[in-house]
Amino acid sequence: MNKAMRAGLGSLLLALGLAGCAERMATAPVATAQQECERSGGAWRSGFCERSGGGGY
């Protein structure tokens, strides 16, 4: 394999690798309302977040 062909193949592989990383980053998981509620110390109750003190969302 000549030098130019190896450089082209290396560039192609690098571009494909970067494209794969970008795709995974674009589909990062998003926390649900239930996860956010539990993370902040609330209790999830049938579609709403119950917090101590009576506040909810």
N, C-alpha and C positions, 0 to 999 in steps of 0.2 A: 504494500500500500504506500503510495507516495505521500509526501508531507502535506500537500494541499488537501488531499482526500481525507487524511486523518484529522486535520484541523476542521474541515467541514463537518465530519462525523461528530467530533467532539462538541462543536457549536450546536449541532442539532440535538445531541443528547442533553446538553445543558439547558437548551430552550424547552425541551420536553419536561425535564425535571422541574424547572421553574413554573411551567404551566400547571403541573400537577400540584405543586405547593399552593399556588394561587387559588386553585379550584377548592382545595380543602379549607382554606382560610375563608372563602366566600360562603361556605356552608357551615360555619361555626354554629354550634347549638345555642339556642336562645332559652333562657330560663323561663319557665311557666309562672303564672301568677301564684300557683300553689307553692312552687319552690321558693319564690321570693318571699312569700308569707312565712314559710317555715324558717327560712334563713334569718328573717328579722325578728324571730321569736314568737310569731303568731301561731294560731292553730287553724288549719284549713277545715271548714265546715260546709259541706255540700254547696260549693260554688262561691263561698265568700271567706274572707280572712277575719278571724276573730282574734282580737288582741286583748291582753289584760288591760282593764280600764274601760272596756266597752267599745272602743273604737274599732271600726272595721272598714274594709273596702271590697 
